[in-house]
């Protein structure tokens, strides 16, 4: 077996790296491929905004002419500067079920990280907050929400064989199921109205895509205020915010993006979008020449909503702010014809949020695990 550092200007090697999951997951009906254009940009140092402040290396494991494993290792210099750390992220790990493949890939990644003065590795963690965090360790029987990683059951064993241990878990849950439409308890609405009245809060959203684009600077600012300094996130740059929301505007329902305002100040946000994962499966992640039609059609017909962005300023936490946001998104869901909600990636240690979500009947059925290893 050979471990090869990918030359990102070599189209053949790039295709080997991007193509491996399609072979490994060929018979896995739950797997959702990434959008081809987005996956390719991760290996493009000219086009992806991450490379303005960070660096990455990509490794292939080869047995003869067969690609049997892959791994990316990232040096997010803004993250390390912000936290005064020397931490690398690993990402895009895929492998056949052989420990020697995983160990070979990770040892090569460790050597690269040490060569840059880094002394710790955590992951899976990608290039931006939309890339999805963690390794799936529970809920393999379910199709993931769009943008959330799916992994084969033996991956956790392979990662642990390379010396990693658990750092934290991320939980995903659903409210009711496909046989029973989502119902928010009536008392939740009463709490929400009292919170708005007592705190002088109001909730705004876009009516169309043009208004959504106008909200992007506000979304960036509130993300940076609420989430930009938490866990493995860093504040978004203008270029990153533009790229992320340009991607999302393709299939988002603008009225599912909510901002909480106190006078003229944004103090919270709630970001959900129609689940288009079934269409991504049908198109194999290809948007062109005609895949985008399937994606738009699915965004209009799906009854599922994925909630991936959620946050409120510290002053409004634990005093009904969550109830207000969820009641608002629920009312919009009903108005827009959606029936089911999946809440994606709540941090397991955030007990306050978990309690509020359990109050409305959220059932946690998937776990993604973030690992760490000292070099």
N, C-alpha and C positions, 0 to 999 in steps of 0.2 A: 504493500500500500504506500502511495506517495501523497504527501500534503503539499499543495501548490498554492502559492500566493497569487491571487487573481490579478492579472493586468487588465484594468478596466477599459483600456483602449483596444483590447483583443476581443472582438465580437464573439468568437467561438467560446472563449472562457466565460464571458458574461452569460451567454446562452446556456452553458453548462450549469452555472450557478443558479440562474433563474428557472431552469427546466427541471431540476431535481424533484421538487415537491410534486409535480404533475405525475411523475412515475411512482413516488412513494404513496401518494394518496389516490391512485387511480381507481381503486375499488372501495374507497371510503366515501360513502354517500353524504356524510355530514360535512366534509371539508368544503370550504369556500375559497377559491383562489383569490389572490390579490388582483387589483386592477393592473393590467399589464403596463400601462403607461407610468403608474406610480411606482411599481416595483423596479422598473428600469431606471428611473431617476435616482434611486438610492445609490446606484453605482456610477452616477454621472456627476463628477465633481464640478462641472460647469453649470449644471442646471439646478442642483439641489441646494437650498439655502443653508443647510447644515454645514457645508464645507466653507462657508464664510468665516466660521470660528472653530470648526472641529475637523477631525480627521478620522478615517476609518480604513480598515483592512478587511479583505474578504479571502477566505480560505476554502479550497476544495480538497476533498479526499478522493483519490482515484485508485481503482484497482484495474490495472490495464487501461482500457479506454472507457471503462464504466465509472461514472460519478456515483459515489456511495455516501457522501456526506458533504456538508457545507457549514460555514460559520462566519459571522461578521463580528468584528470587535471595534468599538467606537471610543474615541477620546473626545468627550464633550467638554471643551475647554471653558465654556461659559459656566457650565455646571460646577466644574472644579474650582474656578475662580470665585464663584458666588459662595460656595460652601467651604472654601479653603481645604479641599480634598485633592486626592490623586487617584480617582476612581475611573475605571473603564466600564463600559456597558457591553454585554454580549447580546447578540440578536441574530435572527434568521437561522437558528440552529435546526438542521434536518440531518437525519442519519438512518442508515439501515441499523438493524438491531445487533450491533457488535460494539462492545465496550472499547475495543482498540481503536475504532474509528473515532469515537467521541473523545477519547483521551488524546489521540494524535492531533485532532483539530484544536482542542482547548490548549494543549501544551504549546502549539504554534502561536495561538492567540495570546497566551500568557507571555511568551517571549517578546512578542511585538509590544505588549503593554509595558513590560519592564523596560524595554528599550526606550520608551517615552517617559520614563520616570514614574509610572503609575504603580500603585501598590495594593490595589483591591479591584475586584470585578463583581458587578451585580448584573442581574438580568433574568430573563430576557427584557430588554428595554431598548426602544428604537430611536429613530431620528427626531420624532416629534411626539406630542402627547396623543395624536390620533393613530399612532402606529400600533397601539395595543401593548399592554404590559403583562408579563408573566407567562408561565408555562402551564398549560391545561393539565390539572391533576384530578379533576372530578367533573363529570357531566359529559363524558365522551359520546353518549348516545344522542346528544342534541346538536343541531346545526348552530353554529355561532352567529351572533349578530355581525353585520357587515363591518369589517375593519378589526374584528376581535380574533386573535389567533386561535387556531385549532391545532392540536398536536396528537401524535400517536401515544398510546398508553405507556409504552416503554421508555419514552423520552426522559421522564423524571429519574429513572434508574440510571440512564446514561449520564445525565448531568451530575448526579450525585457521585457516580464513579470517578468523575474528574475532580472531586474534592469539594463540591459545593454543598452548602447547607441552607435551610430555609431562612429567609429574611422576613417575609410577610406574605399574607394571602390576600387576594382580591376576589370579591364575591359578586356574582351576577344572579339576579333573580327575576321572577316574573310575577305579575299580579293576575290571578286566576289562570285559566288555560283556554285553549281554542274552543272548548265546549261551553265556556261561561264568560260572557263579556265582562270586562273590567268594571268594577263598581267601587266608587269611593264612598265610605261611610258619610252619612249626612252631617254628622257632628264635625267632620273635617272642614266642611264649607263654613260652618258657623265660626270655628276657630280662625279660619283664614280671613273672614270678613272683619272679625274683631281685631286681628293683627294689623290689617291695612288701616282701619280706622284709628286705632290707638297710636300707631307708629307714623302715621301720615305717609304711607307707602302707596305706590301705584305700580301697576304692571303694564308694560308696553310690548308690542310685537310688531313685526313687519306685515304688511298686507300683501306684498308681492316681492319678486326678486330684486327689483330696483331699490325698494326700501330696505331689503335685507342687506344689500351691498353698502348702503349708507350707514348701517349699524355696525359694520365690521370694526371701525376704530373703537367704538364703545365696548364691543365684545372682547377685543384684544385687551383693553385697559382693565376690565373687570376680571378677566382670566388672570392677568398678571398680578392683580391685587389679591385675589382669593386663592388661586392655585399655583401661581408662577413660582413661589418659593417653597412649595410643599413637596416632600418626598423626593422624587427624581425629576420633577418638573423644573424648568427654568422659564423666566419671562420670555414671551414671544417677541421676536423682532418684527418690524413692519413687513419685511419680505416674507417671513414665515406665516404671519397672520394672513397676508394676501393669498399665499399659496393654499393654505388650509381651507379658507373660506371660499376660494375660487373653486376648489374641488367639490366642496359640499353644496354649493349653490346649484350644481348640476341636478341633484336629485332631492334636495331638501324641500320641505314644506315650510315656507318662511314663517307661517303663523305658529309653528311649533318651537320657535326660538323666542324666549321671553327674557326681558330685562326688568329688574326691580329697581324702581327709582324712588329716591328720597329728595324731593324738590327736583333739582337738575343734576343730582349725583346718582350714578349707577352703583347700587349696593349689592346686587345679586343677579344671577342669570340661571337659565334652565334651557339646555340645548338638547332637543330630540329630533329624530329624523325618521322617515319611513324606512322600514327594513326592506332592502333590495337584494338581500343575499341570495334568494332563489334565482333571480335573474343573472346575478354574477356567476352562479354555477352554470347556468344554461349557456352563457357566452364564453365561458372559460376565462373571464376577466378581460376580454378584448372589447374595447369601446368602439373600435373602428374596423371596418367601415360602417357597420350597422348595429353594433352591440349597444351603442348609446340609446337606440330606440327601445330596445328591450328594457334597459335600466329605467328610462323615463316611464315606460308603460307600467313596470312593476311598482315604481314609486306612487303611481296614481291608483293602482288596484289593491295593494297590500292593505291588510287590516291591522298589521303589527307596527308598533312604534318602538324604536330603540332610543333609550335615554343614556347619553354618554357624557354629557357635560353638565355639571351641577355645582353651584356654589353660592354662598352668601357671605357677606362681610361679617367679621367676628362679632360685631355689636348686635347682630340680629340672629345669631345662632341660639338654638335652645329656647326661643321665645315665640315659636309658631311660624317662623319664616319658611321652614320646610313645608308646613301645612299649606301656607299661602301659595307657594310655587306649584305644589302638586295639584291643588284644587284648580289653579289656572290652566295647567296643561291638560287636566282632565276635561274641563269644559271645552277647550279647543279640540281635543280628540273627538268628543261626541259631535261637535259642530261639523268637523271635517270627515266624519264617517269612519274613524278608527275605533277598534274595539279592545286591543290588547297591548300591554306595555311590558317591555323588558328593561330593567334597570341594570346597567353594565358597569362592572368594576367599582364596587364600593369597597373601601379599605376595611379589612376585618377588624382592625383595632379602633375604628371610628365608631365606638359603641353608641354615642349619642345619635348619629345619623341612622345606624342600624335599627335602633329602637323606634325612631319616628317612622321608618319605612315599614317595619314589621307591624306597626299600628294599622296601616292600611292594607295589610294582608300580603306583603311581599314574601315570596317563597324562594329561598336561595337554593339554586340547583346546579351551579357551576362554580368551580374554584380555579383560579389561576395563581400559581405560586411564583414569587420572586425569590431568587437565590443569591447568595453572596459567597465570596471566597477571597481570603487574603493571599496575596502573592508573596 
